[in-house]
């Protein structure tokens, strides 16, 4: 599974660069209980920038004293039609090592200021493995404050919740990051909370992270 995510990540980077990507961002989070590698890329397909492709790929490895396996891999390309600078809508195909393949339809709402970005993405989806529909809500915010020409303070948060058949909890997480950016290299400390299943199995992690925009 590690080979799948590594190969997919490199293919995504290469494909995005070929199409003159707007950005490709990678993050490595490492703590005593969890290691998380995430790649996110976004690029437009036409000159008017009404069509864009956003690709997310991640690999998460958990460690605990009971030898339970919660390692998780996910790959998700999404084609967005950008109605305006705030609203976009589009389909995606998502693979997850726990839940298999899903076909999805998402809306994206973005509010952006020079120092603040807030994104919320509600999704309706169909899981091939479970042969059932589910609902998902994802939210992200970023805040930055320049200290000087080279150093910027950053605070980031990401939140996800997934409900099978719109009524049964399946998966959630909350991730917080705070650090500094120096010449485009961002590093700092982070904390994460993960929940799995109807009666949630909970995992928490604390560690350091490094993020870079390629």
C-alpha positions, 0 to 999 in steps of 0.5 A, spaced: 500 500 500 505 504 501 508 503 494 501 505 491 501 512 495 508 513 493 507 512 486 500 516 485 503 522 489 509 522 484 504 521 478 500 527 481 506 531 481 508 530 474 501 531 471 500 537 475 507 540 473 505 538 466 499 542 466 502 548 469 499 547 476 497 553 480 500 549 486 502 542 489 503 542 496 506 536 500 505 536 508 509 531 512 506 530 519 510 525 524 508 524 532 509 518 537 502 515 535 501 517 527 505 519 521 501 522 515 503 524 508 499 528 504 499 531 497 494 536 494 494 539 488 490 544 484 490 547 477 486 549 471 484 546 465 482 552 461 484 559 460 478 562 463 479 558 469 472 555 469 474 548 470 479 546 475 482 539 477 483 538 485 487 532 487 488 529 494 492 523 496 494 521 503 497 516 507 496 515 514 500 510 519 498 509 526 502 506 532 498 503 538 500 499 544 494 494 542 497 492 535 491 495 532 491 497 525 488 503 523 493 505 517 489 509 511 490 511 504 486 515 500 486 518 493 481 523 490 481 527 484 475 532 483 473 536 477 470 542 479 466 547 475 468 554 478 461 558 477 465 564 481 470 565 485 466 563 491 462 557 489 464 551 485 461 544 484 463 537 481 464 530 481 470 526 483 472 518 484 475 517 491 479 510 493 480 509 501 483 503 503 478 502 508 471 503 504 474 502 497 471 506 491 466 511 491 463 516 486 462 523 489 458 530 487 461 536 491 460 543 492 465 548 494 464 554 498 471 559 499 471 565 502 478 568 501 482 574 504 489 576 504 490 573 510 484 568 511 482 562 507 475 558 509 473 553 505 467 548 506 465 542 502 459 538 503 459 532 499 453 526 497 457 520 495 455 512 493 460 507 496 461 501 492 463 497 497 457 498 502 452 499 496 450 505 500 450 512 499 453 517 505 454 524 506 460 528 508 462 535 510 469 538 510 472 544 512 478 548 512 481 554 514 488 558 514 490 564 517 497 567 516 500 573 519 507 576 516 512 578 521 517 580 516 519 579 508 521 572 510 517 570 516 510 568 516 506 565 522 501 560 520 495 557 523 491 551 520 485 547 521 481 541 517 475 538 520 471 532 516 465 528 518 462 522 514 455 519 515 453 512 512 446 512 509 446 520 512 445 517 519 450 512 522 457 515 523 463 512 519 469 517 520 471 523 522 477 527 524 480 534 527 487 537 525 490 543 527 497 546 525 501 552 528 508 554 525 512 559 521 513 559 514 520 561 512 522 562 504 516 558 503 518 552 507 513 551 513 514 547 519 511 547 526 507 543 531 500 539 530 495 535 533 490 530 530 484 527 533 481 521 529 474 517 530 472 511 526 466 507 526 459 507 529 461 507 536 467 511 535 474 508 536 478 514 537 485 516 536 489 522 538 496 524 536 501 530 537 507 531 533 511 536 528 509 537 521 513 540 515 509 543 509 512 546 502 508 548 496 512 545 490 
